[in-house]
């Protein structure tokens, strides 16, 4: 598996220059490394922040599974979406609020057709809320289908 968590930095993460705000590193509670987050108060309602994971060497006609942990903490904090390069306009995954502030796991199947996916974008959309954050961590890419829970 390719471990793209933010503490090790084996993967190429890029902030989108055309969006409204950046994602920022935030320290984990236990102090082991950090995750990426957008605090609720950054920007104006509907502003977007995009963090892009550049992928190289994915084989065509192969399945991959992207597994990540995420958290939407706070009232009306906004939305978290995931886009694949070759499907730019439709998110492959979207979440708009957490039942609580716990970290949850997201999984996305990526099938490489003739057109390969060369990036995955995590997009945060600012909500009305003033507290909380949208956060992503432990991004791992494994080959094959996503495991059942």
Z-matrix of the N, CA and C atoms (Angstrom, degrees):
N
C 1 1.465
C 2 1.521 1 111.44
N 3 1.305 2 115.63 1 152.47
C 4 1.456 3 120.31 2 176.53
C 5 1.524 4 106.80 3 -99.46
N 6 1.318 5 116.37 4 120.06
C 7 1.452 6 120.69 5 -178.64
C 8 1.519 7 109.33 6 -93.71
N 9 1.320 8 116.60 7 111.81
C 10 1.466 9 120.32 8 -177.35
C 11 1.511 10 111.26 9 -109.28
N 12 1.331 11 117.03 10 29.33
C 13 1.461 12 117.39 11 177.56
C 14 1.522 13 107.65 12 -68.49
N 15 1.308 14 116.99 13 166.64
C 16 1.460 15 119.54 14 -167.69
C 17 1.516 16 113.45 15 -87.27
N 18 1.321 17 116.66 16 -10.70
C 19 1.460 18 118.27 17 -176.52
C 20 1.520 19 112.29 18 -81.22
N 21 1.329 20 116.92 19 -25.55
C 22 1.457 21 119.27 20 -176.16
C 23 1.516 22 113.42 21 -98.38
N 24 1.309 23 115.01 22 -36.17
C 25 1.455 24 118.29 23 175.74
C 26 1.513 25 116.25 24 72.44
N 27 1.352 26 118.40 25 33.98
C 28 1.463 27 118.58 26 175.67
C 29 1.516 28 110.85 27 -79.80
N 30 1.335 29 117.01 28 -16.23
C 31 1.455 30 118.96 29 -175.95
C 32 1.510 31 109.97 30 -106.47
N 33 1.310 32 114.55 31 160.20
C 34 1.444 33 119.69 32 -176.78
C 35 1.529 34 110.58 33 -95.38
N 36 1.326 35 116.70 34 102.39
C 37 1.467 36 121.85 35 178.63
C 38 1.514 37 108.92 36 -100.07
N 39 1.337 38 116.83 37 137.33
C 40 1.463 39 120.71 38 179.77
C 41 1.528 40 110.24 39 -131.08
N 42 1.317 41 115.92 40 138.11
C 43 1.459 42 119.57 41 172.78
C 44 1.526 43 106.26 42 -81.57
N 45 1.319 44 116.46 43 139.18
C 46 1.463 45 120.11 44 177.11
C 47 1.529 46 108.82 45 -74.69
N 48 1.326 47 117.04 46 130.90
C 49 1.467 48 120.14 47 -177.91
C 50 1.535 49 112.23 48 -79.53
N 51 1.333 50 117.27 49 -19.51
C 52 1.470 51 119.76 50 -175.38
C 53 1.520 52 113.78 51 -95.69
N 54 1.335 53 117.42 52 9.32
C 55 1.457 54 117.31 53 -178.50
C 56 1.525 55 110.29 54 -96.42
N 57 1.323 56 117.30 55 -169.58
C 58 1.466 57 120.59 56 -172.95
C 59 1.526 58 114.12 57 -95.79
N 60 1.330 59 117.07 58 -26.43
C 61 1.469 60 119.92 59 178.93
C 62 1.524 61 109.25 60 -154.23
N 63 1.325 62 115.30 61 164.69
C 64 1.468 63 120.81 62 179.47
C 65 1.518 64 111.18 63 -98.17
N 66 1.320 65 114.99 64 155.45
C 67 1.450 66 121.21 65 167.45
C 68 1.528 67 105.55 66 -79.55
N 69 1.320 68 117.43 67 149.46
C 70 1.460 69 120.11 68 179.59
C 71 1.515 70 112.16 69 -127.66
N 72 1.333 71 115.74 70 148.99
C 73 1.463 72 118.12 71 176.26
C 74 1.533 73 109.83 72 -67.81
N 75 1.317 74 117.08 73 140.12
C 76 1.468 75 122.03 74 176.90
C 77 1.526 76 106.71 75 -130.29
N 78 1.318 77 116.76 76 140.55
C 79 1.470 78 119.69 77 -178.72
C 80 1.516 79 111.27 78 -73.26
N 81 1.314 80 115.27 79 139.72
C 82 1.463 81 119.61 80 174.71
C 83 1.515 82 109.36 81 -72.42
N 84 1.337 83 115.05 82 151.83
C 85 1.473 84 120.23 83 -178.80
C 86 1.521 85 112.54 84 -55.28
N 87 1.327 86 115.66 85 -42.82
C 88 1.463 87 118.61 86 -176.12
C 89 1.527 88 111.99 87 -82.14
N 90 1.320 89 115.70 88 -0.64
C 91 1.454 90 118.65 89 175.78
C 92 1.517 91 115.37 90 80.59
N 93 1.365 92 118.37 91 4.41
C 94 1.469 93 117.87 92 -179.93
C 95 1.527 94 109.58 93 -94.32
N 96 1.320 95 114.39 94 88.43
C 97 1.462 96 118.43 95 177.33
C 98 1.521 97 111.76 96 80.63
N 99 1.319 98 115.32 97 -162.18
C 100 1.457 99 118.50 98 -177.66
C 101 1.513 100 111.31 99 -146.22
N 102 1.326 101 115.66 100 169.31
C 103 1.467 102 122.40 101 177.69
C 104 1.521 103 107.33 102 -124.48
N 105 1.324 104 117.33 103 176.39
C 106 1.464 105 120.04 104 179.34
C 107 1.520 106 108.83 105 -107.08
N 108 1.325 107 115.72 106 137.60
C 109 1.460 108 118.94 107 -175.12
C 110 1.518 109 112.43 108 -146.42
N 111 1.316 110 113.99 109 157.44
C 112 1.453 111 121.76 110 171.30
C 113 1.524 112 106.11 111 -124.00
N 114 1.337 113 118.09 112 113.93
C 115 1.467 114 119.67 113 178.08
C 116 1.522 115 110.15 114 -67.29
N 117 1.337 116 116.39 115 149.52
C 118 1.465 117 121.89 116 -174.99
C 119 1.532 118 113.79 117 -58.77
N 120 1.343 119 116.53 118 -30.62
C 121 1.469 120 118.35 119 -172.33
C 122 1.531 121 114.00 120 -85.27
N 123 1.322 122 118.10 121 -0.84
C 124 1.469 123 120.28 122 -177.83
C 125 1.530 124 110.90 123 -76.58
N 126 1.326 125 116.97 124 131.07
C 127 1.474 126 120.00 125 174.11
C 128 1.521 127 113.50 126 77.34
N 129 1.331 128 114.79 127 -171.57
C 130 1.457 129 122.23 128 179.36
C 131 1.516 130 108.86 129 -108.10
N 132 1.323 131 115.85 130 165.06
C 133 1.458 132 120.66 131 179.08
C 134 1.534 133 109.77 132 -51.94
N 135 1.311 134 116.04 133 137.60
C 136 1.463 135 125.02 134 179.83
C 137 1.525 136 115.12 135 73.88
N 138 1.324 137 117.95 136 -1.14
C 139 1.472 138 119.00 137 173.13
C 140 1.529 139 109.22 138 -63.62
N 141 1.327 140 115.38 139 152.39
C 142 1.465 141 121.02 140 -177.58
C 143 1.522 142 111.08 141 -120.63
N 144 1.322 143 114.93 142 146.03
C 145 1.458 144 120.80 143 170.63
C 146 1.515 145 107.26 144 -129.50
N 147 1.325 146 117.19 145 129.84
C 148 1.460 147 119.68 146 -176.53
C 149 1.523 148 111.59 147 -122.34
N 150 1.310 149 114.62 148 133.19
C 151 1.453 150 121.86 149 178.26
C 152 1.518 151 106.33 150 -120.48
N 153 1.328 152 115.88 151 123.53
C 154 1.455 153 119.85 152 -171.40
C 155 1.524 154 110.80 153 -111.36
N 156 1.319 155 115.37 154 133.22
C 157 1.460 156 121.37 155 175.28
C 158 1.521 157 107.41 156 -102.31
N 159 1.331 158 116.71 157 115.47
C 160 1.462 159 120.04 158 -179.53
C 161 1.526 160 109.02 159 -85.85
N 162 1.327 161 115.57 160 129.40
C 163 1.461 162 119.93 161 -178.36
C 164 1.515 163 109.10 162 -111.54
N 165 1.310 164 115.80 163 136.45
C 166 1.456 165 118.15 164 175.17
C 167 1.516 166 106.72 165 -126.27
N 168 1.290 167 116.36 166 160.08
C 169 1.468 168 121.72 167 174.17
C 170 1.526 169 116.28 168 63.92
N 171 1.324 170 118.39 169 23.13
C 172 1.460 171 117.02 170 173.39
C 173 1.518 172 107.21 171 -79.39
N 174 1.314 173 117.07 172 133.61
C 175 1.468 174 119.82 173 -176.93
C 176 1.528 175 110.84 174 -80.12
N 177 1.340 176 116.61 175 138.03
C 178 1.471 177 119.37 176 175.55
C 179 1.533 178 110.70 177 -62.42
N 180 1.316 179 115.88 178 156.60
C 181 1.469 180 123.02 179 178.53
C 182 1.527 181 112.75 180 54.50
N 183 1.300 182 115.51 181 41.28
C 184 1.460 183 120.80 182 179.14
C 185 1.521 184 108.33 183 -133.77
N 186 1.334 185 116.70 184 148.72
C 187 1.466 186 120.26 185 175.84
C 188 1.517 187 110.45 186 -96.21
N 189 1.313 188 114.41 187 142.80
C 190 1.456 189 120.87 188 174.28
C 191 1.513 190 108.21 189 -131.65
N 192 1.312 191 115.65 190 161.64
C 193 1.453 192 119.85 191 174.95
C 194 1.521 193 108.06 192 -127.76
N 195 1.326 194 115.90 193 127.19
C 196 1.455 195 121.75 194 175.98
C 197 1.529 196 106.26 195 -99.76
N 198 1.330 197 115.69 196 122.30
C 199 1.462 198 120.95 197 179.42
C 200 1.524 199 107.12 198 -119.04
N 201 1.318 200 117.34 199 135.44
C 202 1.467 201 119.46 200 -179.27
C 203 1.520 202 108.74 201 -150.48
N 204 1.316 203 116.08 202 159.64
C 205 1.455 204 118.64 203 172.54
C 206 1.516 205 107.32 204 -106.95
N 207 1.323 206 115.68 205 149.66
C 208 1.459 207 119.63 206 -176.89
C 209 1.515 208 108.66 207 -147.89
N 210 1.316 209 114.83 208 161.59
C 211 1.449 210 119.89 209 177.83
C 212 1.523 211 108.74 210 -147.73
N 213 1.319 212 115.76 211 133.86
C 214 1.471 213 121.22 212 172.83
C 215 1.520 214 104.58 213 -118.00
N 216 1.324 215 115.57 214 98.87
C 217 1.459 216 119.56 215 -175.25
C 218 1.525 217 109.40 216 -106.23
N 219 1.317 218 116.20 217 135.72
C 220 1.464 219 119.07 218 176.65
C 221 1.517 220 112.04 219 107.44
N 222 1.306 221 115.04 220 156.36
C 223 1.458 222 122.70 221 -178.26
C 224 1.526 223 109.60 222 -75.11
N 225 1.330 224 117.95 223 130.88
C 226 1.469 225 123.35 224 177.21
C 227 1.529 226 112.67 225 48.36
N 228 1.342 227 114.63 226 46.30
C 229 1.466 228 118.78 227 -174.02
C 230 1.530 229 112.37 228 -74.21
N 231 1.339 230 117.28 229 -24.59
C 232 1.463 231 118.81 230 -179.86
C 233 1.512 232 111.00 231 130.94
N 234 1.323 233 116.30 232 -154.68
C 235 1.465 234 120.98 233 -175.95
C 236 1.516 235 110.82 234 -130.02
N 237 1.312 236 114.73 235 149.76
C 238 1.461 237 121.04 236 173.19
C 239 1.517 238 106.44 237 -120.29
N 240 1.335 239 115.84 238 127.41
C 241 1.460 240 119.99 239 179.65
C 242 1.514 241 109.41 240 -129.19
N 243 1.336 242 114.81 241 154.96
C 244 1.461 243 119.79 242 175.36
C 245 1.523 244 108.21 243 -124.69
N 246 1.320 245 115.40 244 131.44
C 247 1.475 246 121.74 245 178.61
C 248 1.517 247 109.51 246 -119.81
N 249 1.332 248 115.62 247 147.14
C 250 1.469 249 120.67 248 170.54
C 251 1.516 250 106.99 249 -104.81
N 252 1.338 251 116.62 250 148.54
C 253 1.462 252 120.50 251 -177.21
C 254 1.504 253 114.21 252 -49.21
N 255 1.344 254 116.24 253 -49.77
C 256 1.462 255 117.99 254 -170.80
C 257 1.529 256 112.37 255 -77.87
N 258 1.344 257 117.66 256 -4.11
C 259 1.473 258 120.25 257 174.27
C 260 1.514 259 106.71 258 -126.60
N 261 1.308 260 115.21 259 63.43
C 262 1.467 261 120.37 260 -169.40
C 263 1.521 262 115.08 261 -58.03
N 264 1.337 263 117.26 262 -34.15
C 265 1.459 264 117.23 263 -167.78
C 266 1.515 265 114.68 264 -97.43
N 267 1.324 266 116.73 265 -11.25
C 268 1.455 267 119.25 266 -179.58
C 269 1.507 268 109.08 267 -118.72
N 270 1.338 269 116.88 268 122.21
C 271 1.460 270 117.09 269 178.76
C 272 1.534 271 110.70 270 -65.97
N 273 1.322 272 116.96 271 144.44
C 274 1.462 273 120.06 272 177.18
C 275 1.528 274 109.32 273 -89.27
N 276 1.328 275 115.54 274 -10.13
C 277 1.466 276 120.79 275 -178.43
C 278 1.523 277 107.63 276 -156.97
N 279 1.331 278 117.15 277 140.97
C 280 1.463 279 119.75 278 -178.90
C 281 1.525 280 109.52 279 -152.80
N 282 1.316 281 115.92 280 140.08
C 283 1.456 282 120.23 281 179.07
C 284 1.517 283 107.24 282 -140.77
N 285 1.342 284 118.09 283 134.99
C 286 1.455 285 115.01 284 -177.98
C 287 1.508 286 114.94 285 -119.35
N 288 1.341 287 118.40 286 -8.39
C 289 1.455 288 115.37 287 165.58
C 290 1.515 289 110.73 288 -163.66
N 291 1.317 290 114.27 289 153.54
C 292 1.455 291 118.20 290 177.90
C 293 1.525 292 108.41 291 -94.69
N 294 1.339 293 116.47 292 149.34
C 295 1.469 294 119.70 293 174.82
C 296 1.521 295 108.06 294 -69.80
N 297 1.320 296 115.86 295 -29.68
C 298 1.450 297 121.07 296 178.40
C 299 1.523 298 105.93 297 -147.52
N 300 1.303 299 117.63 298 -169.09
C 301 1.459 300 118.74 299 -174.67
C 302 1.524 301 112.51 300 -98.68
N 303 1.337 302 116.77 301 15.43
C 304 1.456 303 119.75 302 -177.78
C 305 1.525 304 111.93 303 -74.13
N 306 1.321 305 114.62 304 157.79
C 307 1.459 306 120.74 305 173.22
C 308 1.518 307 107.74 306 -75.60
N 309 1.321 308 116.67 307 138.34
C 310 1.463 309 121.46 308 176.93
C 311 1.518 310 108.70 309 -126.03
N 312 1.318 311 115.62 310 168.15
C 313 1.464 312 119.28 311 -178.71
C 314 1.519 313 110.30 312 -107.87
N 315 1.315 314 116.21 313 133.22
C 316 1.459 315 120.88 314 174.28
C 317 1.526 316 108.27 315 -111.14
N 318 1.328 317 116.21 316 145.99
C 319 1.472 318 120.48 317 177.63
C 320 1.514 319 108.68 318 -133.76
N 321 1.312 320 115.95 319 137.59
C 322 1.462 321 120.41 320 178.70
C 323 1.518 322 109.02 321 -133.90
N 324 1.334 323 115.91 322 128.54
C 325 1.465 324 120.06 323 175.35
C 326 1.520 325 108.12 324 -82.51
N 327 1.309 326 116.08 325 132.10
C 328 1.463 327 120.26 326 177.25
C 329 1.524 328 106.78 327 -120.47
N 330 1.309 329 116.00 328 115.22
C 331 1.466 330 117.79 329 176.32
C 332 1.517 331 108.56 330 -104.76
N 333 1.309 332 115.19 331 122.74
C 334 1.456 333 119.81 332 179.39
C 335 1.523 334 108.51 333 -83.46
N 336 1.312 335 116.61 334 108.84
C 337 1.461 336 118.94 335 173.64
C 338 1.521 337 107.36 336 -85.12
N 339 1.328 338 116.15 337 -146.56
C 340 1.455 339 119.95 338 175.95
C 341 1.527 340 108.94 339 -68.20
N 342 1.356 341 114.69 340 -37.15
C 343 1.462 342 120.04 341 176.33
C 344 1.510 343 107.09 342 -85.52
N 345 1.319 344 117.75 343 119.05
C 346 1.451 345 116.36 344 -178.76
C 347 1.515 346 111.25 345 -91.58
N 348 1.327 347 113.62 346 152.87
C 349 1.453 348 120.97 347 177.41
C 350 1.513 349 106.89 348 -80.90
N 351 1.338 350 118.39 349 120.12
C 352 1.459 351 116.36 350 178.84
C 353 1.512 352 112.69 351 -111.77
N 354 1.339 353 116.31 352 3.85
C 355 1.458 354 118.06 353 170.44
C 356 1.516 355 110.77 354 -159.08
N 357 1.325 356 114.16 355 155.36
C 358 1.456 357 122.29 356 176.49
C 359 1.521 358 105.31 357 -124.66
N 360 1.328 359 118.10 358 130.71
C 361 1.457 360 120.51 359 -177.86
C 362 1.523 361 110.77 360 -114.53
N 363 1.319 362 115.77 361 128.17
C 364 1.461 363 121.87 362 172.16
C 365 1.518 364 106.34 363 -97.55
N 366 1.326 365 116.34 364 120.15
C 367 1.459 366 120.46 365 -176.70
C 368 1.524 367 109.63 366 -116.61
N 369 1.321 368 114.12 367 129.99
C 370 1.456 369 119.74 368 176.80
C 371 1.522 370 107.90 369 -109.20
N 372 1.327 371 116.61 370 128.85
C 373 1.466 372 120.34 371 175.67
C 374 1.522 373 108.65 372 -110.27
N 375 1.308 374 116.04 373 126.83
C 376 1.457 375 122.30 374 -177.31
C 377 1.516 376 110.54 375 -66.90
N 378 1.327 377 116.07 376 133.71
C 379 1.466 378 120.96 377 177.07
C 380 1.517 379 110.95 378 -99.36
N 381 1.346 380 115.84 379 -160.26
C 382 1.468 381 120.47 380 179.98
C 383 1.520 382 112.46 381 -85.24
N 384 1.342 383 115.75 382 -20.29
C 385 1.459 384 120.14 383 -172.66
C 386 1.516 385 113.52 384 -63.70
N 387 1.334 386 115.31 385 157.62
C 388 1.465 387 120.34 386 179.80
C 389 1.524 388 111.70 387 -110.46
N 390 1.341 389 116.93 388 -12.62
C 391 1.459 390 119.35 389 -178.67
C 392 1.516 391 110.03 390 -125.68
N 393 1.324 392 115.13 391 162.98
C 394 1.458 393 120.52 392 179.31
C 395 1.515 394 111.04 393 96.66
N 396 1.338 395 115.27 394 -168.68
C 397 1.458 396 120.18 395 -179.03
C 398 1.518 397 109.75 396 -161.34
N 399 1.326 398 113.70 397 162.57
C 400 1.457 399 121.31 398 170.70
C 401 1.523 400 104.75 399 -110.59
N 402 1.330 401 116.90 400 128.81
C 403 1.458 402 119.00 401 -172.57
C 404 1.523 403 111.84 402 -138.78
N 405 1.335 404 115.43 403 151.30
C 406 1.466 405 122.87 404 179.16
C 407 1.526 406 108.14 405 -136.36
N 408 1.340 407 115.89 406 142.93
C 409 1.460 408 119.51 407 176.98
C 410 1.528 409 110.30 408 -155.23
N 411 1.318 410 115.11 409 174.59
C 412 1.475 411 123.12 410 172.34
C 413 1.520 412 112.64 411 47.65
N 414 1.316 413 116.76 412 54.77
C 415 1.453 414 120.71 413 -178.72
C 416 1.528 415 108.44 414 -84.21
N 417 1.333 416 116.11 415 120.35
C 418 1.461 417 120.46 416 -177.41
C 419 1.523 418 108.92 417 -129.52
N 420 1.314 419 116.12 418 138.40
C 421 1.455 420 121.36 419 177.81
C 422 1.522 421 107.12 420 -115.60
N 423 1.336 422 116.67 421 121.99
C 424 1.454 423 118.87 422 178.39
C 425 1.530 424 108.49 423 -120.78
N 426 1.325 425 116.37 424 152.40
C 427 1.460 426 116.58 425 177.99
C 428 1.531 427 108.70 426 -85.74
N 429 1.319 428 115.29 427 150.61
C 430 1.458 429 120.63 428 -177.16
C 431 1.522 430 110.70 429 100.05
N 432 1.326 431 116.16 430 -179.98
C 433 1.464 432 120.64 431 -179.13
C 434 1.514 433 110.31 432 -75.12
N 435 1.333 434 116.01 433 160.66
C 436 1.465 435 119.88 434 179.46
C 437 1.530 436 108.90 435 -66.50
N 438 1.328 437 116.68 436 137.58
C 439 1.468 438 119.03 437 177.72
C 440 1.528 439 110.33 438 -68.90
N 441 1.331 440 115.98 439 149.92
C 442 1.467 441 119.59 440 173.97
C 443 1.532 442 105.87 441 -73.73
N 444 1.315 443 116.38 442 156.17
C 445 1.481 444 118.08 443 179.08
C 446 1.519 445 111.63 444 -67.24
